[in-house]
Amino acid sequence: MHANDIAAVPFSAEQQPSQQDLDQLVALYERGDAVQLESATRALLDRHPASAFAWSVLAVALQAQGQDPLPALLKTVELAPDDAESQLHLGNAYLASGQLDLALASFMRALEIAPGFAEALSRLGDVLQAQGHLKEAGECYRGALEMEPKLAVAYFGKGDIHYAQRQFQLAEASYREALALAPDASELHRKLADVSVELNRPEQAIERYGAALLADPANAMAHGGLGNVLFRLGRHQQAEASYRAATGHATAIAVHHHGLARSLHALGQTEAAEAAYRHAIEMDPTVAAPMLHFADLLRETRRKEVAIAVYRAALLLEPGNIDTINNLGMALQEDGQLDQALASFQQVLAIAPENPISHNNIAAILNAMGQPEAALASSRRAVKLGPKVSSTHFNLATCLMEAGRLSEALGSFETVVKLEPDNRRAHVNIGSTLVRLGRIDDAISHIRTVLKVHPDWHEQHSNLLFNLTHSPNVKAADLFAEHLRYAEQFEAPLRASWPQHSNVRDPERRLRVGIVSADLYNHAVASFITPMLEHLAHSPCLEMLAYANSFHDDIVSRHLHSLFSIWRQVEKLTHDELAQLIISDKIDILIDLSGHTGFNRLPTFARKPAPLQLTWIGYPGTSGLQAMDFYITDRHLSPFGALEGQFTEKLLRLPATTPFLPYPNAPPISPMPAIENGFITFGSFNRAGKLNREVVMRWSKLLRMVPNSRMLLAAMPNAQTSDKLRSWFASENITADRLTFHGYTNMDDYLALHSQVDICLDTYPYTSGTTGFHALWMGVPTLTMVGPTLPGYTTAAILSHAELANFITYDEAEFLQKGIDFANDINSFANLRLEMRVRMKAAANGQPALIAQGFEIALRHIWQRWCANLPTIALLIDGTTVIDEISES
């Protein structure tokens, strides 16, 4: 109800009710009681059916209740056809209902009755503006202000014209003039907030939307506008609250449900987001944007066929929408429809032929179609069209990396950093490219330089730690200290706000176990976790939830989906948002599978969102966090008393750390090549990042001590790396004719190469992992030298489980002597080669069911201790027995 609505309606004396009747209506109006006002007015009309005043009051009461006031206003005008105020109110009602022609007629009639009626002239401007006649509308507002310089609605209308013409500073000035005259007008605060959004002043916009809502908490448009700003700032939980407030009002529009859907989508609440998208589309099926974003959700949740159909429906509404065409192309690409995907990307290119991003997208599909040279050509075209666009150089670098041209890729990533010094991904890729080139010390140096400028980049801190584990020049104590520094930077400020977990302390109830990983697809980590999950998925005592921190859709990810009761895509969530999601999911035990590797979520774990937190598989070392309770290992990977001082976590030793599933198409084991060759061939299948000068010096010593020996080195990223290694060997007097290099290849050819190798030589201090397993499966043991940190025990653990401790050494002298002994007595272990698969199947890491059983026993035991408020302690699972308080001596 609006102030003065009653007092502003003058009528002739014979129509006027008694003063007592008038006083009663005014009192009801002032109380804001629209229901009682309607009742009293209808009673008055029973006595005075021809009272125009009573009909006008009834219109006010109906409008206040959200009911249609038009019938009452029409009756008012019928009884008082020459009253300008009545014509004004009727015109306002027509304008509010979108009946512009009728509104125009009413305002014209009001001006005919009262030519100096400024508000009617201003409202006429509103109608003309709504019809698109901005010039004529502006003339109306100017005329109205000449008549009445303090008319707020005229300034409001002027502001709307400036806003429509994108003259936002002029619009702001007009709205401010209006607000000075009507300081409690919610819509004026809302319009000023909209202007602040357009002028890229988000904090000011938030303040102004708040003022609008203070004046009128039911202003759905203000709630929606506030949600838009919060969403753009990445404050998704707050955005969701604003959108929910907007959609809770009857005046909510489709765009508010669309905003709610997008915020829920960003929060990983896909089911609720889907419902909101559907609601938005049902409310207004003529708008393409909700369809586009709904299709994005469908694609992310692996419903590609439906997503493709929705993208195409959106294109019927907006045929030239580049985002929709591009995303359709991505969906088609993910669905394996590469030709149609290419057609979509080419359609984008046809719309924007000089747009460098279009060429980048073409490059992506050409790469997927196995046309690397064409992909590079498109990437280079993108760089030519956008030499100052950092993303074009980034994508060129990516294509170069995939083509194995690492040095060129490094140069392109460095160009990205020159154009965009704070590009995190480029800095990360510079470090990873240097590692792949075997320049580990350069990678460490680059990361340290970056961290001096950006100490808050947790990804780079993790990369530094990961690379330090590879350096032979870093002592174990110093490495541990670096991990503690990470925790001091990213965990210490959060410890005081760790939640008090309300999980039900029932030691025997079904446990909710969360797995957090970016590698739940065709990745080495998935190959280790999958056989475990295949057993755990059937346990009635565990409910497994996945928090996937990257989106992939392949045969492995689809299989993993079936092994979890709940799967959440969380890569778009902030660490705070993910922590809150985990808390709301009431996770009892949360497990990290990344450690300090790419796309980890350790800052989420630093917020302690679950009562018990474990780290496993992904990283050979401590997280450094006090919030992480256990590190999962085994007695061979972490011998008692050797490594405890290097972990903030307690060591939880399973029968084996992980299972190993061999490649199903692995060729049979071949006889030792030395028997036919007459000389021994050493080998290495480790990535270049593990190779350093110290390792090459050690290998060279052995090659010199066994003069007729050869060495095969596989997994070379490019010719430059091979040439560098040749030069290192040459400096150690090992000629090139004794060395054979092989690049990256497919799994079948990679395993077949083992038929040319008699024994592998291990790297140091970061020893073999998956490569050691594969080599052993192909009958080739690895001669290893144990290092001072956990990565130095990896190969030793693999060998120990297979009862091949004879290949484990503890210093260089022993390493060299055993290498000579094996070379001089080939026949002594020729038969051993053919036994390797039997040994591996009998070992603990060849028995996933055994490890899964131990894992489940361990989870139940640590949960029972938590329920009893007992401290975390080191544990050993021996069969079905739990041994507490493992000695550290």
ZAROTOR-687355 format. One record per residue (C-alpha): residue in three letters; z, x, y. Coordinates in steps of 0.02 Angstrom, whole numbers. Each point is the difference from the previous one (the first is absolute). Layout:
N
   rest       up     east    north
    ALA        Z        X        Y
...
***
This chain:
889
   rest       up     east    north
    MET        0        0        0
    HIS      -47       66      170
    ALA      106       -1      159
    ASN      -40     -133      131
    ASP     -119      -94     -117
    ILE       91     -162       37
    ALA       32       26      185
    ALA     -183       48       28
    VAL      -67     -175      -42
    PRO        8     -116      154
    PHE      -46     -185      -23
    SER        0     -158      105
    ALA      162      -93       23
    GLU      -48     -151     -106
    GLN      -32      115     -148
    GLN      160       99       23
    PRO      145      -40     -118
    SER      174      -15       69
    GLN       93      152       62
    GLN      120      -17     -147
    ASP     -147       11     -122
    LEU      -67      151       92
    ASP      170       89       -2
    GLN       15      -30     -188
    LEU     -171       77      -35
    VAL       34      150      112
    ALA      167       31      -88
    LEU      -82       -4     -171
    TYR     -137      116       60
    GLU      123      125       73
    ARG       92        4     -167
    GLY     -166       45      -83
    ASP       21     -145     -121
    ALA     -182      -49      -26
    VAL       38     -120     -144
    GLN      126     -100      103
    LEU     -115        9      149
    GLU     -141      -78     -101
    SER      116     -137      -65
    ALA       65      -43      174
    THR     -174        1       73
    ARG      -69     -116     -133
    ALA      147     -117       34
    LEU      -43        5      184
    LEU     -183      -39      -38
    ASP       55     -154      -96
    ARG       69      -63      168
    HIS     -132       79      114
    PRO     -161       15     -102
    ALA     -104       28      157
    SER      108      143       64
    ALA     -112      151       21
    PHE      157      104       29
    ALA       70      -48     -171
    TRP     -164       41      -86
    SER       -5      171       84
    VAL      179       36      -58
    LEU      -47      -53     -177
    ALA     -144      125        5
    VAL      124      138       48
    ALA      118      -49     -143
    LEU     -140       -4     -127
    GLN      -70      168       54
    ALA      172       79      -12
    GLN        8      -55     -183
    GLY     -172       70      -40
    GLN      -78     -173       -8
    ASP     -161      -55       83
    PRO       34      -54      182
    LEU     -179      -57       34
    PRO       22     -188      -35
    ALA      149       -9      118
    LEU      -91      101      134
    LEU     -153     -112      -14
    LYS      111     -151       26
    THR       79       86      150
    VAL     -170       29       79
    GLU      -54     -178      -40
    LEU      151      -66       95
    ALA      -11      129      140
    PRO     -185       48       13
    ASP       17       73      173
    ASP      147      115      -37
    ALA      -56      182        4
    GLU      152       63      -97
    SER      -39     -118     -143
    GLN     -179       62       -6
    LEU       66      179       -1
    HIS      114      -33     -149
    LEU     -139      -90      -92
    GLY     -118      146       32
    ASN      131      122      -64
    ALA       15     -100     -161
    TYR     -188       -2      -23
    LEU       -8      187       34
    ALA      138       36     -127
    SER      -94     -100     -132
    GLY     -165       89       37
    GLN      -87     -152       73
    LEU      -74       99      144
    ASP     -121     -130       68
    LEU      137     -131       14
    ALA      119      126       77
    LEU     -134       46      127
    ALA      -22     -184       47
    SER      188      -25       22
    PHE       22      152      111
    MET     -153      -50      104
    ARG       74     -174       20
    ALA      168       75       55
    LEU      -92      103      132
    GLU      -99     -153       54
    ILE      164      -91       28
    ALA       86      150       80
    PRO     -126      133       60
    GLY      140      120       44
    PHE       81       -8     -172
    ALA       10      188      -38
    GLU       66      -14     -178
    ALA     -141     -120      -49
    LEU     -127      123       71
    SER       81      142      -98
    ARG       -4     -103     -161
    LEU     -183      -37       33
    GLY      -22      188        1
    ASP       84        6     -172
    VAL     -130     -122      -67
    LEU     -145       95       75
    GLN       69      163      -70
    ALA       15      -78     -173
    GLN     -183      -53       15
    GLY      -51      179       43
    HIS      -34      -29      184
    LEU      107      145       61
    LYS      -75       15      175
    GLU       27     -185       38
    ALA      175        7      -75
    GLY       43      147      113
    GLU      -55     -101      152
    CYS      117     -141      -52
    TYR      148      120      -13
    ARG      -38       76      169
    GLY      -13     -172       78
    ALA      163      -56      -79
    LEU       92      154       66
    GLU      -69      -30      174
    MET       77     -174       -9
    GLU      162       58      -81
    PRO       28      190        4
    LYS      148      -11     -118
    LEU      -85      -94     -141
    ALA       44       92     -160
    VAL     -130      -86     -109
    ALA     -141       60      112
    TYR       56      182      -16
    PHE       14      -30     -188
    GLY     -180      -62       -3
    LYS      -61      148      104
    GLY       87      116     -123
    ASP      -89      -84     -146
    ILE     -170       27       83
    HIS       36      185       30
    TYR       61       14     -180
    ALA     -159      -81      -67
    GLN     -101      124      105
    ARG      106      144      -70
    GLN       65       40      174
    PHE      173       25      -69
    GLN       83       79      151
    LEU      -59     -144      111
    ALA       59     -122     -133
    GLU      170       84       -1
    ALA       13      -17      189
    SER      -42     -186       -5
    TYR      121      -35     -142
    ARG      137       91       96
    GLU      -32     -110      153
    ALA       17     -153     -112
    LEU      157       67      -82
    ALA       83       30      167
    LEU      -23     -186       35
    ALA       46      -59     -177
    PRO      116      134      -73
    ASP       49     -106     -150
    ALA     -177      -37      -58
    SER      -11       66     -179
    GLU     -190       -1       -1
    LEU       -9      114      153
    HIS      110      129      -85
    ARG     -111      -18     -153
    LYS     -159       25      100
    LEU       72      155       84
    ALA       42       65     -174
    ASP     -180      -29      -54
    VAL      -58      101      151
    SER      120      141      -48
    VAL      -80        3     -172
    GLU     -172       18       76
    LEU       62      138      116
    ASN       73       92     -153
    ARG      180      -18       56
    PRO       79      -55     -165
    GLU      182       22       48
    GLN      -27     -100      160
    ALA      -89     -133     -102
    ILE      148      -13     -118
    GLU      118      -22      148
    ARG     -110     -135       78
    TYR      -20      -96     -163
    GLY      189        7      -13
    ALA       14      -77      174
    ALA     -121     -139      -51
    LEU      104      -38     -153
    LEU      161        3       99
    ALA      -75     -135      111
    ASP      -70      -99     -147
    PRO       52       52     -177
    ALA     -129     -121      -70
    ASN     -148       88       83
    ALA     -103       34     -157
    MET     -132       98       96
    ALA      132      119       65
    HIS       71       25     -175
    GLY     -176       33      -63
    GLY      -42      120      142
    LEU      161       96      -31
    GLY      -45       10     -184
    ASN     -171       72       45
    VAL       78      140      104
    LEU      129       42     -132
    PHE     -134        3     -135
    ARG     -108      121      100
    LEU      152      112       22
    GLY       26        2     -188
    ARG      165      -93       13
    HIS      -49     -116     -140
    GLN      168      -77      -43
    GLN       31      -49      181
    ALA     -180      -64       12
    GLU       29     -108     -153
    ALA      155      -77       81
    SER      -99      -42      158
    TYR     -145      -75      -95
    ARG      121     -103     -105
    ALA       78      -65      160
    ALA     -174      -46       64
    THR      -52      -89     -160
    GLY      163      -97        0
    HIS      -55     -103      150
    ALA     -118     -148        1
    THR     -109       85      130
    ALA      -37      147     -115
    ILE     -184       41      -22
    ALA      -99       83     -139
    VAL       11      171       82
    HIS      189       -3      -19
    HIS      -14      -26     -188
    HIS     -131      138       -2
    GLY      122      117       88
    LEU      138      -46     -121
    ALA     -117       39     -144
    ARG      -45      170       71
    SER      181       49       27
    LEU       48      -55     -176
    HIS     -153       93      -65
    ALA       56      159       88
    LEU      175      -21      -73
    GLY      -72       -6     -176
    GLN       49     -182      -26
    THR     -169      -45      -69
    GLU       40     -170      -74
    ALA       75      -66      162
    ALA     -141       81       99
    GLU     -130      -86     -108
    ALA       80     -170       30
    ALA        1       31      188
    TYR     -182       56        0
    ARG      -49     -157      -94
    HIS       97     -108      124
    ALA      -86       83      149
    ILE     -171      -26      -78
    GLU       38     -183      -40
    MET       59      -31      179
    ASP     -160       72       75
    PRO     -139       38     -126
    THR     -119       44      143
    VAL       83      168       36
    ALA      -54      153      -98
    ALA      146      120       33
    PRO      126      -79     -122
    MET     -136        1     -134
    LEU      -34      185       30
    HIS      183       48      -16
    PHE       28     -117     -147
    ALA     -147       83      -87
    ASP       80      169       36
    LEU      158      -59      -87
    LEU     -100      -63     -148
    ARG      -88      168      -13
    GLU      164       95        9
    THR       72     -108     -140
    ARG     -151       36     -108
    ARG      -80     -171       11
    LYS     -164       76       53
    GLU     -114     -140      -54
    VAL       95     -129      103
    ALA       15      124      144
    ILE     -189       25        2
    ALA      -26     -189        7
    VAL      123      -19      146
    TYR      -80      145       95
    ARG     -167      -88      -19
    ALA       75     -164       61
    ALA       68       91      154
    LEU     -174       71       31
    LEU      -72     -177        5
    LEU      113      -29      151
    GLU      -28      171       80
    PRO     -158       76      -75
    GLY        7      156      106
    ASN      184       45      -22
    ILE       -5      185      -41
    ASP      177        4      -73
    THR      -42     -139     -121
    ILE     -165       78      -53
    ASN       83      169      -22
    ASN      146      -68     -101
    LEU     -119     -100     -107
    GLY      -89      164      -34
    MET      165       79      -50
    ALA       40     -144     -118
    LEU     -173       12      -77
    GLN       23      188      -20
    GLU      168      -22      -84
    ASP      -78     -130     -114
    GLY     -132      125      -53
    GLN     -141      -92       90
    LEU      -57      158       86
    ASP     -175      -57       46
    GLN       66     -157       85
    ALA      137      102       82
    LEU     -129      119       69
    ALA      -99     -150       65
    SER      156      -61       92
    PHE       31      169       79
    GLN     -183       11       49
    GLN       16     -172       80
    VAL      143       71      104
    LEU     -112      146       45
    ALA     -138     -120       53
    ILE      120      -86      120
    ALA       71      164       67
    PRO     -132      136      -36
    GLU       79      127      116
    ASN      177      -33      -58
    PRO       63      158      -88
    ILE      123      -99     -106
    SER     -144      -97      -76
    HIS      -75      163      -62
    ASN      169       53      -69
    ASN        7     -160     -102
    ILE     -174       34      -66
    ALA       60      174      -49
    ALA      145      -75      -97
    ILE     -111     -112     -105
    LEU     -127      139      -30
    ASN      142      110      -64
    ALA       52     -141     -117
    MET     -180      -14      -60
    GLY       -2      185      -45
    GLN     -112       54      143
    PRO      105      137       82
    GLU     -141       78       99
    ALA      -52     -168       73
    ALA      183      -35       36
    LEU       15      164       92
    ALA     -157      -41       99
    SER       76     -165       56
    SER      163       86       45
    ARG      -93      131      101
    ARG      -96     -140       88
    ALA      167      -81       42
    VAL       62      165       74
    LYS     -160       19      101
    LEU       19     -176       71
    GLY      186       20       30
    PRO       37      185       28
    LYS      159      -44       93
    VAL       54     -131     -127
    SER      130       83     -109
    SER      -25     -123     -145
    THR     -181       56      -24
    HIS       55      180      -23
    PHE      139      -58     -115
    ASN     -120      -94     -111
    LEU     -122      145       -1
    ALA      142      112      -55
    THR       43     -123     -138
    CYS     -181        0      -62
    LEU       -2      190        4
    MET      161        7     -101
    GLU      -71     -117     -131
    ALA     -155      110       -7
    GLY      112      151      -32
    ARG      -45       82      166
    LEU      180       34       47
    SER      -25      131      135
    GLU     -119     -114       95
    ALA      121     -145      -26
    LEU      139      106       74
    GLY     -106       31      154
    SER      -31     -186       23
    PHE      184      -42      -18
    GLU       39      132      129
    THR     -126      -84      117
    VAL       93     -163      -24
    VAL      161       85       57
    LYS      -87       72      153
    LEU      -59     -174       49
    GLU      161      -87      -51
    PRO      145      125       -8
    ASP      122     -129      -69
    ASN     -110      -60     -144
    ARG      124        6     -145
    ARG     -127      -24     -139
    ALA     -107      143       64
    HIS      149      118        6
    VAL       51      -53     -175
    ASN     -178       30      -64
    ILE      -10      170       84
    GLY      152       51      -99
    SER      -64      -74     -163
    THR     -172       80       23
    LEU       80      169       30
    VAL       99      -24     -160
    ARG     -158      -45      -98
    LEU      -79      157       70
    GLY      148       98      -70
    ARG       66       42      174
    ILE      176      -62      -31
    ASP       82      112      132
    ASP     -125      -58      131
    ALA       40     -181      -45
    ILE      186       33       20
    SER      -30       85      168
    HIS     -107     -145       62
    ILE      131     -129      -48
    ARG      140       97       83
    THR     -102        8      160
    VAL      -29     -188       -5
    LEU      184      -36      -30
    LYS       51       99      154
    VAL      -96     -129      103
    HIS       33     -152     -110
    PRO      167       22      -89
    ASP        3     -186      -40
    TRP     -154        5     -114
    HIS       85      -24     -167
    GLU     -165       17      -96
    GLN      -21      176       64
    HIS      180       44      -44
    SER      -36      -57     -178
    ASN     -162       98       -4
    LEU       93      154       59
    LEU      126      -19     -141
    PHE     -134      -29     -130
    ASN      -96      154       56
    LEU      157      107        6
    THR       28      -37     -185
    HIS     -164       93      -32
    SER       41      155       99
    PRO       62      153      -94
    ASN       80       61      161
    VAL      129     -140       16
    LYS      171       20      -81
    ALA       78     -146      -92
    ALA      146      -11      121
    ASP     -116       -2      150
    LEU     -107     -134      -80
    PHE      153     -109      -29
    ALA       56       29      180
    GLU     -170      -62       61
    HIS       24     -161     -100
    LEU      171      -23       80
    ARG      -79       22      171
    TYR     -120     -142      -42
    ALA      149     -112      -39
    GLU       89       52      159
    GLN     -153      -51       99
    PHE      -44     -164      -86
    GLU      154      -60      -93
    ALA      154       54       98
    PRO      -29     -120      146
    LEU      -11     -146     -123
    ARG      153       31     -108
    ALA      122      -95      111
    SER     -107     -157      -17
    TRP      -22        2     -189
    PRO       23     -179      -64
    GLN      149      -59      -99
    HIS      -91      -59     -155
    SER       45     -174      -60
    ASN      -82       16     -173
    VAL      103      -92     -131
    ARG      107      129      -90
    ASP      -30      -66     -176
    PRO      -19      152     -115
    GLU     -100      -95     -133
    ARG     -116     -110      102
    ARG     -188       21       12
    LEU      -42      138      124
    ARG     -131       -8      136
    VAL      -86      169        2
    GLY     -122       47      139
    ILE     -134      134      -16
    VAL      -67       73      164
    SER     -162       99      -13
    ALA     -169       30       82
    ASP      -73       53     -168
    LEU       -7     -161     -102
    TYR     -183       22      -47
    ASN     -108      128      -91
    HIS      115      144       48
    ALA      101      128      -97
    VAL      164      -86       46
    ALA      -65     -164      -72
    SER      -48       87     -163
    PHE      183       51      -21
    ILE       80     -164       54
    THR     -117     -120      -91
    PRO       59       31     -179
    MET      179      -18       61
    LEU      -35     -165       86
    GLU      -90      -66     -152
    HIS      167        9      -89
    LEU      113      -49      144
    ALA     -105     -153       45
    HIS       60      -83     -161
    SER      184       35       30
    PRO      103     -159       27
    CYS      127      105       94
    LEU     -115       61      140
    GLU     -109      -84      130
    MET     -126      124       69
    LEU      -67      -14      178
    ALA     -138      109       73
    TYR      -11       54      182
    ALA     -176       70       10
    ASN      -21      111      152
    SER     -189       11      -12
    PHE     -135     -124      -47
    HIS     -108       40     -150
    ASP      -95     -111     -119
    ASP      -49       86     -162
    ILE       29      -25     -185
    VAL      167       92        9
    SER       68      -97      149
    ARG      -51     -164      -78
    HIS       90       46     -161
    LEU      155       53       97
    HIS        0     -169       88
    SER       29      -82     -168
    LEU      153      108      -33
    PHE      100      -54      154
    SER       76     -169       28
    ILE      -31       17      188
    TRP     -128      110       87
    ARG       12       28      188
    GLN     -126       91      108
    VAL      106       90      130
    GLU     -111      133       76
    LYS       -7      -95      165
    LEU      189      -20       17
    THR      107      113      107
    HIS      145       88      -85
    ASP      121     -124       78
    GLU     -103     -148      -58
    LEU      -17       69     -177
    ALA      186       34       -9
    GLN       37     -179       54
    LEU     -123      -67     -129
    ILE       85      100     -138
    ILE      171      -63       57
    SER      -63     -180        2
    ASP      -71       26     -175
    LYS      177       49      -55
    ILE      -57      157      -89
    ASP      137       79     -104
    ILE      -84      166      -40
    LEU     -141       70      106
    ILE     -110      139      -68
    ASP     -111      118      101
    LEU     -153       72      -88
    SER      -61      109      144
    GLY      133      116       67
    HIS      -74      111      135
    THR     -181      -37      -44
    GLY     -132     -100       91
    PHE       38     -177       60
    ASN      182       11      -52
    ARG      130     -125       58
    LEU      151      115        8
    PRO       46      -62      175
    THR       19     -171      -79
    PHE      116       72     -132
    ALA       95       86      141
    ARG       50     -175       57
    LYS       85      -29     -169
    PRO      -75     -173      -34
    ALA       63       -3     -181
    PRO      170       40      -75
    LEU      -73      132     -117
    GLN     -152      107       41
    LEU      -92      122     -113
    THR     -148      117       19
    TRP     -116       41     -143
    ILE     -166       78      -53
    GLY      -91       23      166
    TYR       84      155       71
    PRO       79      152      -85
    GLY      154       14      107
    THR      136      -86       98
    SER      -32     -132      131
    GLY      139       78      102
    LEU       71     -173       35
    GLN      180      -52      -24
    ALA      -68     -176      -27
    MET      -89       54     -159
    ASP      124       -8     -143
    PHE      -93       76     -148
    TYR     -145      114      -41
    ILE      -75      -42     -170
    THR      -37      153     -106
    ASP       38       68     -174
    ARG       96      143      -79
    HIS     -152      114       -9
    LEU      -68      -34      174
    SER      174       22       74
    PRO      105      110     -116
    PHE      186      -26       21
    GLY       71      106      140
    ALA     -168       65       62
    LEU      -51     -120      140
    GLU      144     -116       45
    GLY       33       92      163
    GLN     -178      -37       58
    PHE       20     -191       -3
    THR       92     -124      109
    GLU      -22     -121     -146
    LYS       91        3     -164
    LEU     -113       49     -145
    LEU      -33     -138     -125
    ARG      -73       78     -156
    LEU     -104     -110     -115
    PRO      -64       50     -173
    ALA     -155       56       98
    THR      -42      -20      184
    THR     -163      -90      -33
    PRO     -115      -42     -145
    PHE     -171       78      -15
    LEU     -147     -106      -55
    PRO     -151      106      -48
    TYR     -174      -43       60
    PRO      -68     -120     -133
    ASN     -171       84       -7
    ALA       66      176      -12
    PRO     -109      108     -113
    PRO       76       75     -157
    ILE       89      167        9
    SER     -119      146      -23
    PRO       40      163      -90
    MET       60      143      110
    PRO     -154       71       89
    ALA       74      177      -16
    ILE      -32       -3     -189
    GLU     -188      -11       30
    ASN       -5       93      168
    GLY      103      149      -54
    PHE       99       -6      163
    ILE      129     -115       74
    THR      -41     -120      142
    PHE      139      -48      117
    GLY      -17     -159      103
    SER       68     -100      144
    PHE      -35     -183       38
    ASN      122      -13      145
    ARG      -51      -60      173
    ALA      -38      133      129
    GLY      156      -41       99
    LYS      107       79     -138
    LEU      -96      165        2
    ASN       65      138      111
    ARG      -18      188       15
    GLU      157       32     -101
    VAL      -67     -105     -144
    VAL     -169       87        4
    MET       87      170        3
    ARG      100      -46     -156
    TRP     -151      -66      -92
    SER      -99      156       50
    LYS      135      113      -71
    LEU      -16      -91     -166
    LEU     -190        9        5
    ARG       11      188       30
    MET      124       20     -143
    VAL     -119      -96     -115
    PRO     -162       89       50
    ASN     -125     -106      -96
    SER       76     -167       52
    ARG      -83     -133      107
    MET       64     -140      109
    LEU      -66     -176       35
    LEU       57      -90      157
    ALA      -38     -186       16
    ALA       31     -136      130
    MET      -74      104      140
    PRO      -26     -111      153
    ASN     -151       96       66
    ALA      -95      165       -5
    GLN      100       70      146
    THR      162      -14      -98
    SER      -80       83     -151
    ASP      -66      141      109
    LYS      171       26       78
    LEU       80       12     -172
    ARG     -134      123      -57
    SER       45      108      149
    TRP      184       -8      -45
    PHE      -38       52     -179
    ALA     -118      136       63
    SER      140       73      106
    GLU       98       13     -164
    ASN     -147       90      -85
    ILE      -55     -151     -103
    THR     -189      -11        5
    ALA      -93     -165       22
    ASP      -82       12     -173
    ARG      170      -31      -80
    LEU       24     -162       96
    THR      -78     -173      -23
    PHE       24     -138      128
    HIS      -23     -187      -23
    GLY       13     -137      132
    TYR       73     -174      -10
    THR      -80     -103     -136
    ASN       25     -158     -101
    MET      139      -17     -128
    ASP     -112       25     -152
    ASP      -73      163       63
    TYR      168       59       66
    LEU       81      -18     -171
    ALA     -152       76      -87
    LEU       23      159      103
    HIS      159       34      -98
    SER     -107       47     -150
    GLN      -43      159       97
    VAL      182       49       31
    ASP      125       80     -119
    ILE      156       -8      108
    CYS       35      -61      177
    LEU       91      105      128
    ASP      120      -95      110
    THR       19       -6      188
    TYR      160       44       93
    PRO      116      -61       75
    TYR      -82     -171      -25
    THR      -45       -4     -184
    SER     -118     -115      -96
    GLY       37     -185      -23
    THR     -134     -120      -56
    THR     -119      146      -30
    GLY      128       77     -117
    PHE        9     -161     -101
    HIS     -189      -14      -13
    ALA      -18      184      -48
    LEU      128      -19     -138
    TRP      -87     -157      -64
    MET     -159      103      -12
    GLY       95      131     -101
    VAL       22      125      142
    PRO      178       55       39
    THR       47       64      172
    LEU       89      166       26
    THR      124      -41      137
    MET      129       91      105
    VAL      147     -108       51
    GLY       28      -12      187
    PRO      158      -24      104
    THR      -29     -184       41
    LEU      -42     -155     -100
    PRO     -191       24       15
    GLY       28      165      -88
    TYR       68      -89     -155
    THR     -139     -129      -24
    THR     -106       96     -124
    ALA      155       68      -86
    ALA       58     -180      -28
    ILE     -168      -51      -75
    LEU        6      150     -118
    SER      183      -27      -45
    HIS      -29     -181      -50
    ALA     -142       61     -114
    GLU      114      138      -70
    LEU     -110      138       72
    ALA      134       98       91
    ASN      -86      163      -49
    PHE     -122      -29      144
    ILE      141       -8      130
    THR       45      158       97
    TYR      126       35      137
    ASP      -69      151       92
    GLU     -165       89       26
    ALA       32      137     -126
    GLU       30     -128     -138
    PHE     -152     -101       57
    LEU     -113      153      -12
    GLN       70       60     -165
    LYS      -22     -169      -84
    GLY     -176      -12       69
    ILE      -42      168      -79
    ASP       83      -49     -164
    PHE     -100     -160      -14
    ALA     -162       91       42
    ASN       33      131     -133
    ASP       48     -124     -136
    ILE     -118     -147       17
    ASN       14      -53     -181
    SER      189      -26       16
    PHE      -22     -157      101
    ALA     -177      -54      -46
    ASN       70     -130     -120
    LEU      126      -55      130
    ARG     -144      -61      108
    LEU      -47     -131     -128
    GLU      181      -63      -12
    MET       21      -38      184
    ARG      -34     -187       -6
    VAL      121      -25     -144
    ARG      134       93       97
    MET      -33     -102      158
    LYS        8     -166      -90
    ALA      167       49      -79
    ALA       71       57      168
    ALA      104     -119      107
    ASN     -135       -8      133
    GLY     -119      -61     -134
    GLN      110     -152      -32
    PRO       -4     -123      147
    ALA      111     -124      -91
    LEU      137      131      -17
    ILE       -7       44      185
    ALA       -6     -183       52
    GLN      152      -36     -108
    GLY       94      145       79
    PHE      -55      -56      173
    GLU       64     -177      -27
    ILE      165       65      -70
    ALA       18      112      152
    LEU      -33     -143      123
    ARG      129     -110      -85
    HIS      129      140        0
    ILE      -18       46      184
    TRP        4     -186       44
    GLN      161      -25      -97
    ARG       77      148       90
    TRP      -53      -75      167
    CYS       77     -166      -46
    ALA      162       91      -38
    ASN       -7       96      166
    LEU      -12      164      -95
    PRO      -83      152       82
    THR     -173       62      -50
    ILE        5      142     -125
    ALA     -127      101      -98
    LEU      -52      -84     -163
    LEU      -88       46     -161
    ILE      -81     -132     -112
    ASP        0       68     -177
    GLY      -81     -130     -111
    THR      102     -155       36
    THR      152       99       57
    VAL       47       26      182
    ILE       89      163       35
    ASP       92       -4      167
    GLU       53      141      115
    ILE     -128      127      -59
    SER       69      174       24
    GLU      -81       98      139
    SER       49      167      -74
***
